[in-house]
């Protein structure tokens, strides 16, 4: 992966519908928001309070769990 910036943080909000999920995280002093499929958010187990890593490259934010 050629992503440049990885920020560890805590999930503070997950807003789901049938297709997409909006995941908000606090990474130090930064608020990071990512849009992904609901299936991806479910597979990663993203819920409020979960530790996750936001990977940022250009305008794309990828989220995974450590």
Predicted model as a PDB file, atoms N, CA, C, CB and O in Angstrom, pLDDT in the B-factor column:
MODEL        1                                                                  
ATOM      1  N   UNK A   1       0.844  -1.173   0.000  1.00 51.00           N  
ATOM      2  CA  UNK A   1       0.000   0.000   0.000  1.00 51.00           C  
ATOM      3  C   UNK A   1       0.893   1.241   0.000  1.00 51.00           C  
ATOM      4  CB  UNK A   1      -0.962  -0.004   1.221  1.00 51.00           C  
ATOM      5  O   UNK A   1       1.899   1.278   0.708  1.00 51.00           O  
ATOM      6  N   UNK A   2       0.540   2.234  -0.771  1.00 54.00           N  
ATOM      7  CA  UNK A   2       1.371   3.423  -0.865  1.00 54.00           C  
ATOM      8  C   UNK A   2       0.807   4.605  -0.082  1.00 54.00           C  
ATOM      9  CB  UNK A   2       1.542   3.807  -2.304  1.00 54.00           C  
ATOM     10  O   UNK A   2       1.223   5.744  -0.294  1.00 54.00           O  
ATOM     11  N   UNK A   3      -0.134   4.343   0.815  1.00 54.00           N  
ATOM     12  CA  UNK A   3      -0.709   5.435   1.596  1.00 54.00           C  
ATOM     13  C   UNK A   3       0.360   6.108   2.443  1.00 54.00           C  
ATOM     14  CB  UNK A   3      -1.847   4.920   2.488  1.00 54.00           C  
ATOM     15  O   UNK A   3       1.311   5.457   2.875  1.00 54.00           O  
ATOM     16  N   UNK A   4       0.218   7.371   2.678  1.00 71.00           N  
ATOM     17  CA  UNK A   4       1.256   8.143   3.344  1.00 71.00           C  
ATOM     18  C   UNK A   4       1.045   8.336   4.836  1.00 71.00           C  
ATOM     19  CB  UNK A   4       1.363   9.462   2.703  1.00 71.00           C  
ATOM     20  O   UNK A   4       2.021   8.374   5.584  1.00 71.00           O  
ATOM     21  N   UNK A   5      -0.175   8.457   5.287  1.00 83.00           N  
ATOM     22  CA  UNK A   5      -0.438   8.827   6.669  1.00 83.00           C  
ATOM     23  C   UNK A   5      -1.390   7.845   7.338  1.00 83.00           C  
ATOM     24  CB  UNK A   5      -1.008  10.233   6.736  1.00 83.00           C  
ATOM     25  O   UNK A   5      -2.479   7.571   6.832  1.00 83.00           O  
ATOM     26  N   UNK A   6      -0.963   7.319   8.485  1.00 89.00           N  
ATOM     27  CA  UNK A   6      -1.805   6.421   9.271  1.00 89.00           C  
ATOM     28  C   UNK A   6      -1.993   7.064  10.642  1.00 89.00           C  
ATOM     29  CB  UNK A   6      -1.170   4.976   9.390  1.00 89.00           C  
ATOM     30  O   UNK A   6      -1.024   7.424  11.311  1.00 89.00           O  
ATOM     31  N   UNK A   7      -3.247   7.200  11.045  1.00 92.00           N  
ATOM     32  CA  UNK A   7      -3.566   7.842  12.316  1.00 92.00           C  
ATOM     33  C   UNK A   7      -4.408   6.904  13.168  1.00 92.00           C  
ATOM     34  CB  UNK A   7      -4.304   9.179  12.089  1.00 92.00           C  
ATOM     35  O   UNK A   7      -5.508   6.515  12.776  1.00 92.00           O  
ATOM     36  N   UNK A   8      -3.890   6.546  14.330  1.00 95.00           N  
ATOM     37  CA  UNK A   8      -4.646   5.712  15.263  1.00 95.00           C  
ATOM     38  C   UNK A   8      -5.668   6.570  15.986  1.00 95.00           C  
ATOM     39  CB  UNK A   8      -3.704   5.010  16.276  1.00 95.00           C  
ATOM     40  O   UNK A   8      -5.424   7.742  16.270  1.00 95.00           O  
ATOM     41  N   UNK A   9      -6.807   5.977  16.279  1.00 97.00           N  
ATOM     42  CA  UNK A   9      -7.833   6.725  16.987  1.00 97.00           C  
ATOM     43  C   UNK A   9      -8.945   5.843  17.501  1.00 97.00           C  
ATOM     44  CB  UNK A   9      -8.403   7.779  16.099  1.00 97.00           C  
ATOM     45  O   UNK A   9      -8.842   4.617  17.508  1.00 97.00           O  
ATOM     46  N   UNK A  10     -10.004   6.489  17.928  1.00 98.00           N  
ATOM     47  CA  UNK A  10     -11.176   5.828  18.487  1.00 98.00           C  
ATOM     48  C   UNK A  10     -12.393   6.207  17.652  1.00 98.00           C  
ATOM     49  CB  UNK A  10     -11.381   6.213  19.984  1.00 98.00           C  
ATOM     50  O   UNK A  10     -12.583   7.377  17.319  1.00 98.00           O  
ATOM     51  N   UNK A  11     -13.211   5.224  17.317  1.00 98.00           N  
ATOM     52  CA  UNK A  11     -14.459   5.474  16.594  1.00 98.00           C  
ATOM     53  C   UNK A  11     -15.428   6.191  17.536  1.00 98.00           C  
ATOM     54  CB  UNK A  11     -15.084   4.134  16.055  1.00 98.00           C  
ATOM     55  O   UNK A  11     -15.678   5.722  18.646  1.00 98.00           O  
ATOM     56  N   UNK A  12     -15.972   7.326  17.094  1.00 98.00           N  
ATOM     57  CA  UNK A  12     -16.893   8.102  17.920  1.00 98.00           C  
ATOM     58  C   UNK A  12     -18.329   8.057  17.408  1.00 98.00           C  
ATOM     59  CB  UNK A  12     -16.430   9.532  17.994  1.00 98.00           C  
ATOM     60  O   UNK A  12     -19.258   8.398  18.140  1.00 98.00           O  
ATOM     61  N   UNK A  13     -18.516   7.640  16.156  1.00 98.00           N  
ATOM     62  CA  UNK A  13     -19.868   7.560  15.596  1.00 98.00           C  
ATOM     63  C   UNK A  13     -19.846   6.671  14.368  1.00 98.00           C  
ATOM     64  CB  UNK A  13     -20.414   8.969  15.240  1.00 98.00           C  
ATOM     65  O   UNK A  13     -18.912   6.727  13.568  1.00 98.00           O  
ATOM     66  N   UNK A  14     -20.875   5.851  14.221  1.00 98.00           N  
ATOM     67  CA  UNK A  14     -21.057   5.064  13.003  1.00 98.00           C  
ATOM     68  C   UNK A  14     -22.518   5.221  12.599  1.00 98.00           C  
ATOM     69  CB  UNK A  14     -20.668   3.538  13.216  1.00 98.00           C  
ATOM     70  O   UNK A  14     -23.424   4.831  13.336  1.00 98.00           O  
ATOM     71  N   UNK A  15     -22.734   5.793  11.427  1.00 98.00           N  
ATOM     72  CA  UNK A  15     -24.082   6.023  10.907  1.00 98.00           C  
ATOM     73  C   UNK A  15     -24.246   5.121   9.684  1.00 98.00           C  
ATOM     74  CB  UNK A  15     -24.322   7.552  10.542  1.00 98.00           C  
ATOM     75  O   UNK A  15     -23.567   5.312   8.675  1.00 98.00           O  
ATOM     76  N   UNK A  16     -25.143   4.144   9.772  1.00 97.00           N  
ATOM     77  CA  UNK A  16     -25.308   3.157   8.698  1.00 97.00           C  
ATOM     78  C   UNK A  16     -26.666   3.297   8.021  1.00 97.00           C  
ATOM     79  CB  UNK A  16     -25.144   1.735   9.248  1.00 97.00           C  
ATOM     80  O   UNK A  16     -27.654   3.688   8.642  1.00 97.00           O  
ATOM     81  N   UNK A  17     -26.687   2.966   6.730  1.00 96.00           N  
ATOM     82  CA  UNK A  17     -27.952   2.683   6.061  1.00 96.00           C  
ATOM     83  C   UNK A  17     -27.775   1.331   5.380  1.00 96.00           C  
ATOM     84  CB  UNK A  17     -28.352   3.824   5.024  1.00 96.00           C  
ATOM     85  O   UNK A  17     -26.854   0.595   5.733  1.00 96.00           O  
ATOM     86  N   UNK A  18     -28.602   0.988   4.441  1.00 95.00           N  
ATOM     87  CA  UNK A  18     -28.517  -0.349   3.846  1.00 95.00           C  
ATOM     88  C   UNK A  18     -27.296  -0.545   2.954  1.00 95.00           C  
ATOM     89  CB  UNK A  18     -29.756  -0.624   3.049  1.00 95.00           C  
ATOM     90  O   UNK A  18     -26.880  -1.680   2.723  1.00 95.00           O  
ATOM     91  N   UNK A  19     -26.718   0.540   2.452  1.00 97.00           N  
ATOM     92  CA  UNK A  19     -25.598   0.437   1.515  1.00 97.00           C  
ATOM     93  C   UNK A  19     -24.303   1.045   2.052  1.00 97.00           C  
ATOM     94  CB  UNK A  19     -25.961   1.106   0.218  1.00 97.00           C  
ATOM     95  O   UNK A  19     -23.238   0.440   1.928  1.00 97.00           O  
ATOM     96  N   UNK A  20     -24.386   2.234   2.646  1.00 98.00           N  
ATOM     97  CA  UNK A  20     -23.186   2.980   3.055  1.00 98.00           C  
ATOM     98  C   UNK A  20     -23.151   3.223   4.561  1.00 98.00           C  
ATOM     99  CB  UNK A  20     -23.120   4.317   2.318  1.00 98.00           C  
ATOM    100  O   UNK A  20     -24.181   3.231   5.235  1.00 98.00           O  
ATOM    101  N   UNK A  21     -21.930   3.422   5.068  1.00 98.00           N  
ATOM    102  CA  UNK A  21     -21.724   3.780   6.468  1.00 98.00           C  
ATOM    103  C   UNK A  21     -20.812   4.997   6.536  1.00 98.00           C  
ATOM    104  CB  UNK A  21     -21.121   2.589   7.271  1.00 98.00           C  
ATOM    105  O   UNK A  21     -19.848   5.105   5.779  1.00 98.00           O  
ATOM    106  N   UNK A  22     -21.124   5.907   7.447  1.00 98.00           N  
ATOM    107  CA  UNK A  22     -20.274   7.064   7.730  1.00 98.00           C  
ATOM    108  C   UNK A  22     -19.624   6.806   9.082  1.00 98.00           C  
ATOM    109  CB  UNK A  22     -21.097   8.424   7.726  1.00 98.00           C  
ATOM    110  O   UNK A  22     -20.311   6.681  10.096  1.00 98.00           O  
ATOM    111  N   UNK A  23     -18.295   6.727   9.091  1.00 98.00           N  
ATOM    112  CA  UNK A  23     -17.548   6.418  10.307  1.00 98.00           C  
ATOM    113  C   UNK A  23     -16.757   7.650  10.722  1.00 98.00           C  
ATOM    114  CB  UNK A  23     -16.604   5.198  10.095  1.00 98.00           C  
ATOM    115  O   UNK A  23     -15.960   8.178   9.947  1.00 98.00           O  
ATOM    116  N   UNK A  24     -16.986   8.104  11.955  1.00 98.00           N  
ATOM    117  CA  UNK A  24     -16.249   9.243  12.491  1.00 98.00           C  
ATOM    118  C   UNK A  24     -15.284   8.738  13.550  1.00 98.00           C  
ATOM    119  CB  UNK A  24     -17.213  10.318  13.081  1.00 98.00           C  
ATOM    120  O   UNK A  24     -15.617   7.862  14.348  1.00 98.00           O  
ATOM    121  N   UNK A  25     -14.075   9.307  13.547  1.00 98.00           N  
ATOM    122  CA  UNK A  25     -13.047   8.937  14.508  1.00 98.00           C  
ATOM    123  C   UNK A  25     -12.398  10.190  15.075  1.00 98.00           C  
ATOM    124  CB  UNK A  25     -11.990   8.025  13.858  1.00 98.00           C  
ATOM    125  O   UNK A  25     -12.386  11.241  14.434  1.00 98.00           O  
ATOM    126  N   UNK A  26     -11.865  10.068  16.270  1.00 98.00           N  
ATOM    127  CA  UNK A  26     -10.994  11.085  16.840  1.00 98.00           C  
ATOM    128  C   UNK A  26      -9.591  10.492  16.847  1.00 98.00           C  
ATOM    129  CB  UNK A  26     -11.459  11.522  18.293  1.00 98.00           C  
ATOM    130  O   UNK A  26      -9.345   9.460  17.472  1.00 98.00           O  
ATOM    131  N   UNK A  27      -8.681  11.151  16.153  1.00 96.00           N  
ATOM    132  CA  UNK A  27      -7.282  10.717  16.057  1.00 96.00           C  
ATOM    133  C   UNK A  27      -6.427  11.854  16.609  1.00 96.00           C  
ATOM    134  CB  UNK A  27      -6.873  10.353  14.561  1.00 96.00           C  
ATOM    135  O   UNK A  27      -6.062  12.774  15.877  1.00 96.00           O  
ATOM    136  N   UNK A  28      -6.113  11.788  17.891  1.00 95.00           N  
ATOM    137  CA  UNK A  28      -5.416  12.901  18.530  1.00 95.00           C  
ATOM    138  C   UNK A  28      -6.295  14.128  18.468  1.00 95.00           C  
ATOM    139  CB  UNK A  28      -4.047  13.172  17.858  1.00 95.00           C  
ATOM    140  O   UNK A  28      -7.456  14.066  18.873  1.00 95.00           O  
ATOM    141  N   UNK A  29      -5.783  15.248  17.971  1.00 95.00           N  
ATOM    142  CA  UNK A  29      -6.588  16.465  17.903  1.00 95.00           C  
ATOM    143  C   UNK A  29      -7.465  16.535  16.643  1.00 95.00           C  
ATOM    144  CB  UNK A  29      -5.681  17.675  17.956  1.00 95.00           C  
ATOM    145  O   UNK A  29      -8.146  17.537  16.421  1.00 95.00           O  
ATOM    146  N   UNK A  30      -7.452  15.487  15.827  1.00 94.00           N  
ATOM    147  CA  UNK A  30      -8.139  15.527  14.537  1.00 94.00           C  
ATOM    148  C   UNK A  30      -9.407  14.695  14.541  1.00 94.00           C  
ATOM    149  CB  UNK A  30      -7.217  15.045  13.438  1.00 94.00           C  
ATOM    150  O   UNK A  30      -9.457  13.625  15.149  1.00 94.00           O  
ATOM    151  N   UNK A  31     -10.434  15.190  13.859  1.00 95.00           N  
ATOM    152  CA  UNK A  31     -11.659  14.437  13.599  1.00 95.00           C  
ATOM    153  C   UNK A  31     -11.552  13.938  12.168  1.00 95.00           C  
ATOM    154  CB  UNK A  31     -12.965  15.319  13.822  1.00 95.00           C  
ATOM    155  O   UNK A  31     -11.331  14.723  11.246  1.00 95.00           O  
ATOM    156  N   UNK A  32     -11.709  12.636  11.982  1.00 92.00           N  
ATOM    157  CA  UNK A  32     -11.600  12.016  10.661  1.00 92.00           C  
ATOM    158  C   UNK A  32     -12.931  11.351  10.343  1.00 92.00           C  
ATOM    159  CB  UNK A  32     -10.422  10.980  10.605  1.00 92.00           C  
ATOM    160  O   UNK A  32     -13.497  10.651  11.182  1.00 92.00           O  
ATOM    161  N   UNK A  33     -13.427  11.569   9.133  1.00 93.00           N  
ATOM    162  CA  UNK A  33     -14.685  10.961   8.696  1.00 93.00           C  
ATOM    163  C   UNK A  33     -14.421  10.164   7.433  1.00 93.00           C  
ATOM    164  CB  UNK A  33     -15.787  12.039   8.453  1.00 93.00           C  
ATOM    165  O   UNK A  33     -13.776  10.649   6.503  1.00 93.00           O  
ATOM    166  N   UNK A  34     -14.928   8.927   7.406  1.00 93.00           N  
ATOM    167  CA  UNK A  34     -14.770   8.068   6.241  1.00 93.00           C  
ATOM    168  C   UNK A  34     -16.120   7.514   5.812  1.00 93.00           C  
ATOM    169  CB  UNK A  34     -13.789   6.924   6.539  1.00 93.00           C  
ATOM    170  O   UNK A  34     -16.949   7.153   6.647  1.00 93.00           O  
ATOM    171  N   UNK A  35     -16.332   7.452   4.506  1.00 93.00           N  
ATOM    172  CA  UNK A  35     -17.513   6.794   3.949  1.00 93.00           C  
ATOM    173  C   UNK A  35     -17.069   5.464   3.367  1.00 93.00           C  
ATOM    174  CB  UNK A  35     -18.215   7.684   2.863  1.00 93.00           C  
ATOM    175  O   UNK A  35     -16.093   5.393   2.619  1.00 93.00           O  
ATOM    176  N   UNK A  36     -17.796   4.412   3.718  1.00 96.00           N  
ATOM    177  CA  UNK A  36     -17.477   3.067   3.222  1.00 96.00           C  
ATOM    178  C   UNK A  36     -18.767   2.278   3.114  1.00 96.00           C  
ATOM    179  CB  UNK A  36     -16.454   2.337   4.156  1.00 96.00           C  
ATOM    180  O   UNK A  36     -19.820   2.729   3.564  1.00 96.00           O  
ATOM    181  N   UNK A  37     -18.681   1.108   2.521  1.00 97.00           N  
ATOM    182  CA  UNK A  37     -19.883   0.279   2.448  1.00 97.00           C  
ATOM    183  C   UNK A  37     -20.255  -0.198   3.853  1.00 97.00           C  
ATOM    184  CB  UNK A  37     -19.666  -0.934   1.492  1.00 97.00           C  
ATOM    185  O   UNK A  37     -19.390  -0.366   4.713  1.00 97.00           O  
ATOM    186  N   UNK A  38     -21.530  -0.409   4.067  1.00 97.00           N  
ATOM    187  CA  UNK A  38     -21.990  -0.944   5.348  1.00 97.00           C  
ATOM    188  C   UNK A  38     -21.389  -2.313   5.583  1.00 97.00           C  
ATOM    189  CB  UNK A  38     -23.525  -1.018   5.395  1.00 97.00           C  
ATOM    190  O   UNK A  38     -21.045  -2.648   6.717  1.00 97.00           O  
ATOM    191  N   UNK A  39     -21.255  -3.115   4.531  1.00 97.00           N  
ATOM    192  CA  UNK A  39     -20.634  -4.436   4.669  1.00 97.00           C  
ATOM    193  C   UNK A  39     -19.201  -4.318   5.193  1.00 97.00           C  
ATOM    194  CB  UNK A  39     -20.642  -5.175   3.318  1.00 97.00           C  
ATOM    195  O   UNK A  39     -18.799  -5.099   6.056  1.00 97.00           O  
ATOM    196  N   UNK A  40     -18.426  -3.356   4.688  1.00 97.00           N  
ATOM    197  CA  UNK A  40     -17.048  -3.176   5.140  1.00 97.00           C  
ATOM    198  C   UNK A  40     -17.009  -2.773   6.613  1.00 97.00           C  
ATOM    199  CB  UNK A  40     -16.335  -2.118   4.282  1.00 97.00           C  
ATOM    200  O   UNK A  40     -16.204  -3.303   7.379  1.00 97.00           O  
ATOM    201  N   UNK A  41     -17.870  -1.844   7.012  1.00 97.00           N  
ATOM    202  CA  UNK A  41     -17.916  -1.409   8.410  1.00 97.00           C  
ATOM    203  C   UNK A  41     -18.289  -2.577   9.318  1.00 97.00           C  
ATOM    204  CB  UNK A  41     -18.922  -0.251   8.588  1.00 97.00           C  
ATOM    205  O   UNK A  41     -17.728  -2.727  10.404  1.00 97.00           O  
ATOM    206  N   UNK A  42     -19.232  -3.398   8.876  1.00 97.00           N  
ATOM    207  CA  UNK A  42     -19.639  -4.567   9.661  1.00 97.00           C  
ATOM    208  C   UNK A  42     -18.503  -5.582   9.768  1.00 97.00           C  
ATOM    209  CB  UNK A  42     -20.875  -5.227   9.034  1.00 97.00           C  
ATOM    210  O   UNK A  42     -18.247  -6.117  10.847  1.00 97.00           O  
ATOM    211  N   UNK A  43     -17.824  -5.847   8.654  1.00 97.00           N  
ATOM    212  CA  UNK A  43     -16.712  -6.815   8.661  1.00 97.00           C  
ATOM    213  C   UNK A  43     -15.579  -6.369   9.574  1.00 97.00           C  
ATOM    214  CB  UNK A  43     -16.176  -7.019   7.243  1.00 97.00           C  
ATOM    215  O   UNK A  43     -14.930  -7.202  10.207  1.00 97.00           O  
ATOM    216  N   UNK A  44     -15.333  -5.049   9.650  1.00 97.00           N  
ATOM    217  CA  UNK A  44     -14.287  -4.518  10.518  1.00 97.00           C  
ATOM    218  C   UNK A  44     -14.728  -4.408  11.975  1.00 97.00           C  
ATOM    219  CB  UNK A  44     -13.849  -3.166  10.019  1.00 97.00           C  
ATOM    220  O   UNK A  44     -13.910  -4.161  12.861  1.00 97.00           O  
ATOM    221  N   UNK A  45     -16.029  -4.594  12.217  1.00 97.00           N  
ATOM    222  CA  UNK A  45     -16.547  -4.488  13.575  1.00 97.00           C  
ATOM    223  C   UNK A  45     -16.512  -3.066  14.106  1.00 97.00           C  
ATOM    224  CB  UNK A  45     -15.768  -5.385  14.491  1.00 97.00           C  
ATOM    225  O   UNK A  45     -16.314  -2.854  15.302  1.00 97.00           O  
ATOM    226  N   UNK A  46     -16.702  -2.093  13.230  1.00 97.00           N  
ATOM    227  CA  UNK A  46     -16.608  -0.689  13.627  1.00 97.00           C  
ATOM    228  C   UNK A  46     -17.852  -0.260  14.398  1.00 97.00           C  
ATOM    229  CB  UNK A  46     -16.413   0.206  12.394  1.00 97.00           C  
ATOM    230  O   UNK A  46     -18.957  -0.227  13.857  1.00 97.00           O  
ATOM    231  N   UNK A  47     -17.653   0.061  15.647  1.00 97.00           N  
ATOM    232  CA  UNK A  47     -18.682   0.548  16.551  1.00 97.00           C  
ATOM    233  C   UNK A  47     -18.061   1.637  17.410  1.00 97.00           C  
ATOM    234  CB  UNK A  47     -19.272  -0.606  17.430  1.00 97.00           C  
ATOM    235  O   UNK A  47     -16.836   1.742  17.478  1.00 97.00           O  
ATOM    236  N   UNK A  48     -18.870   2.440  18.057  1.00 98.00           N  
ATOM    237  CA  UNK A  48     -18.376   3.486  18.945  1.00 98.00           C  
ATOM    238  C   UNK A  48     -17.475   2.862  20.010  1.00 98.00           C  
ATOM    239  CB  UNK A  48     -19.554   4.259  19.602  1.00 98.00           C  
ATOM    240  O   UNK A  48     -17.832   1.867  20.641  1.00 98.00           O  
ATOM    241  N   UNK A  49     -16.307   3.464  20.194  1.00 98.00           N  
ATOM    242  CA  UNK A  49     -15.364   3.000  21.202  1.00 98.00           C  
ATOM    243  C   UNK A  49     -14.290   2.064  20.692  1.00 98.00           C  
ATOM    244  CB  UNK A  49     -16.097   2.330  22.274  1.00 98.00           C  
ATOM    245  O   UNK A  49     -13.330   1.782  21.408  1.00 98.00           O  
ATOM    246  N   UNK A  50     -14.429   1.575  19.469  1.00 98.00           N  
ATOM    247  CA  UNK A  50     -13.442   0.652  18.887  1.00 98.00           C  
ATOM    248  C   UNK A  50     -12.201   1.433  18.457  1.00 98.00           C  
ATOM    249  CB  UNK A  50     -14.049  -0.121  17.672  1.00 98.00           C  
ATOM    250  O   UNK A  50     -12.313   2.503  17.858  1.00 98.00           O  
ATOM    251  N   UNK A  51     -11.010   0.893  18.764  1.00 98.00           N  
ATOM    252  CA  UNK A  51      -9.759   1.475  18.271  1.00 98.00           C  
ATOM    253  C   UNK A  51      -9.609   1.101  16.800  1.00 98.00           C  
ATOM    254  CB  UNK A  51      -8.522   0.978  19.110  1.00 98.00           C  
ATOM    255  O   UNK A  51      -9.827  -0.050  16.423  1.00 98.00           O  
ATOM    256  N   UNK A  52      -9.244   2.061  15.982  1.00 97.00           N  
ATOM    257  CA  UNK A  52      -9.081   1.827  14.547  1.00 97.00           C  
ATOM    258  C   UNK A  52      -7.948   2.711  14.033  1.00 97.00           C  
ATOM    259  CB  UNK A  52     -10.410   2.115  13.772  1.00 97.00           C  
ATOM    260  O   UNK A  52      -7.453   3.586  14.743  1.00 97.00           O  
ATOM    261  N   UNK A  53      -7.553   2.470  12.801  1.00 95.00           N  
ATOM    262  CA  UNK A  53      -6.498   3.239  12.158  1.00 95.00           C  
ATOM    263  C   UNK A  53      -7.051   3.823  10.864  1.00 95.00           C  
ATOM    264  CB  UNK A  53      -5.237   2.355  11.885  1.00 95.00           C  
ATOM    265  O   UNK A  53      -7.560   3.095  10.011  1.00 95.00           O  
ATOM    266  N   UNK A  54      -6.948   5.147  10.725  1.00 93.00           N  
ATOM    267  CA  UNK A  54      -7.353   5.818   9.491  1.00 93.00           C  
ATOM    268  C   UNK A  54      -6.109   5.974   8.622  1.00 93.00           C  
ATOM    269  CB  UNK A  54      -8.029   7.214   9.784  1.00 93.00           C  
ATOM    270  O   UNK A  54      -5.098   6.519   9.065  1.00 93.00           O  
ATOM    271  N   UNK A  55      -6.190   5.497   7.395  1.00 89.00           N  
ATOM    272  CA  UNK A  55      -5.095   5.628   6.445  1.00 89.00           C  
ATOM    273  C   UNK A  55      -5.514   6.650   5.398  1.00 89.00           C  
ATOM    274  CB  UNK A  55      -4.732   4.250   5.788  1.00 89.00           C  
ATOM    275  O   UNK A  55      -6.529   6.481   4.722  1.00 89.00           O  
ATOM    276  N   UNK A  56      -4.729   7.704   5.270  1.00 82.00           N  
ATOM    277  CA  UNK A  56      -5.114   8.823   4.405  1.00 82.00           C  
ATOM    278  C   UNK A  56      -4.160   8.920   3.230  1.00 82.00           C  
ATOM    279  CB  UNK A  56      -5.131  10.152   5.194  1.00 82.00           C  
ATOM    280  O   UNK A  56      -2.941   8.930   3.399  1.00 82.00           O  
ATOM    281  N   UNK A  57      -4.730   8.990   2.040  1.00 76.00           N  
ATOM    282  CA  UNK A  57      -3.957   9.202   0.818  1.00 76.00           C  
ATOM    283  C   UNK A  57      -4.783  10.116  -0.076  1.00 76.00           C  
ATOM    284  CB  UNK A  57      -3.611   7.838   0.094  1.00 76.00           C  
ATOM    285  O   UNK A  57      -5.884   9.750  -0.490  1.00 76.00           O  
ATOM    286  N   UNK A  58      -4.269  11.282  -0.372  1.00 70.00           N  
ATOM    287  CA  UNK A  58      -4.969  12.280  -1.197  1.00 70.00           C  
ATOM    288  C   UNK A  58      -6.349  12.538  -0.583  1.00 70.00           C  
ATOM    289  CB  UNK A  58      -5.101  11.795  -2.694  1.00 70.00           C  
ATOM    290  O   UNK A  58      -6.437  12.959   0.571  1.00 70.00           O  
ATOM    291  N   UNK A  59      -7.417  12.294  -1.328  1.00 68.00           N  
ATOM    292  CA  UNK A  59      -8.771  12.552  -0.827  1.00 68.00           C  
ATOM    293  C   UNK A  59      -9.440  11.291  -0.304  1.00 68.00           C  
ATOM    294  CB  UNK A  59      -9.624  13.162  -1.920  1.00 68.00           C  
ATOM    295  O   UNK A  59     -10.610  11.351   0.071  1.00 68.00           O  
ATOM    296  N   UNK A  60      -8.767  10.171  -0.260  1.00 67.00           N  
ATOM    297  CA  UNK A  60      -9.341   8.915   0.189  1.00 67.00           C  
ATOM    298  C   UNK A  60      -8.887   8.610   1.631  1.00 67.00           C  
ATOM    299  CB  UNK A  60      -8.938   7.765  -0.770  1.00 67.00           C  
ATOM    300  O   UNK A  60      -7.717   8.774   1.977  1.00 67.00           O  
ATOM    301  N   UNK A  61      -9.839   8.167   2.448  1.00 70.00           N  
ATOM    302  CA  UNK A  61      -9.523   7.736   3.810  1.00 70.00           C  
ATOM    303  C   UNK A  61      -9.928   6.269   3.943  1.00 70.00           C  
ATOM    304  CB  UNK A  61     -10.254   8.632   4.884  1.00 70.00           C  
ATOM    305  O   UNK A  61     -11.099   5.931   3.772  1.00 70.00           O  
ATOM    306  N   UNK A  62      -8.972   5.406   4.245  1.00 77.00           N  
ATOM    307  CA  UNK A  62      -9.255   3.991   4.481  1.00 77.00           C  
ATOM    308  C   UNK A  62      -9.155   3.727   5.955  1.00 77.00           C  
ATOM    309  CB  UNK A  62      -8.290   3.074   3.692  1.00 77.00           C  
ATOM    310  O   UNK A  62      -8.269   4.268   6.616  1.00 77.00           O  
ATOM    311  N   UNK A  63     -10.045   2.903   6.500  1.00 81.00           N  
ATOM    312  CA  UNK A  63     -10.048   2.591   7.918  1.00 81.00           C  
ATOM    313  C   UNK A  63      -9.908   1.085   8.095  1.00 81.00           C  
ATOM    314  CB  UNK A  63     -11.338   3.111   8.600  1.00 81.00           C  
ATOM    315  O   UNK A  63     -10.599   0.301   7.444  1.00 81.00           O  
ATOM    316  N   UNK A  64      -8.991   0.690   8.997  1.00 84.00           N  
ATOM    317  CA  UNK A  64      -8.879  -0.717   9.369  1.00 84.00           C  
ATOM    318  C   UNK A  64      -8.654  -0.792  10.864  1.00 84.00           C  
ATOM    319  CB  UNK A  64      -7.728  -1.425   8.593  1.00 84.00           C  
ATOM    320  O   UNK A  64      -8.507   0.236  11.525  1.00 84.00           O  
ATOM    321  N   UNK A  65      -8.628  -1.986  11.397  1.00 89.00           N  
ATOM    322  CA  UNK A  65      -8.389  -2.154  12.830  1.00 89.00           C  
ATOM    323  C   UNK A  65      -6.993  -2.685  13.043  1.00 89.00           C  
ATOM    324  CB  UNK A  65      -9.432  -3.099  13.466  1.00 89.00           C  
ATOM    325  O   UNK A  65      -6.500  -3.455  12.219  1.00 89.00           O  
ATOM    326  N   UNK A  66      -6.324  -2.291  14.149  1.00 85.00           N  
ATOM    327  CA  UNK A  66      -4.931  -2.718  14.380  1.00 85.00           C  
ATOM    328  C   UNK A  66      -4.840  -4.209  14.694  1.00 85.00           C  
ATOM    329  CB  UNK A  66      -4.312  -1.912  15.529  1.00 85.00           C  
ATOM    330  O   UNK A  66      -3.745  -4.728  14.913  1.00 85.00           O  
TER     331      UNK A  66                                                      
ENDMDL                                                                          
END                                                                             
